């Protein structure tokens, strides 16, 4: 009898440092936007996180948390929280 298996989503294969970044980012988003715990996932659409002022304030908080400077051009292509997470973990010097 063979066992079926499936590949977990790519975010489940993030290195340990990336998992820490994921948890910190999700906690920040939930805190800043007063969302229930565990309500944010990599698939959460950016558009569902509030209006443009909420997004701007969130980006400033992300910059502070990770020690980044996010350019407006970098945010235009973002469609999900996963896109933001990739930016945070790929940036040189991110903490």
Buried (B, 14 or more C-beta within 10 A) or exposed (E): EEEEEEEEEEBEEBEEEBBEBBEBBBBBBBEBBEBEEEEBEBEBEBEEBBEEEEBEEBBEBBEEBBEBEBEEEBBEEBEBBBBBBBBBBEBEEBE
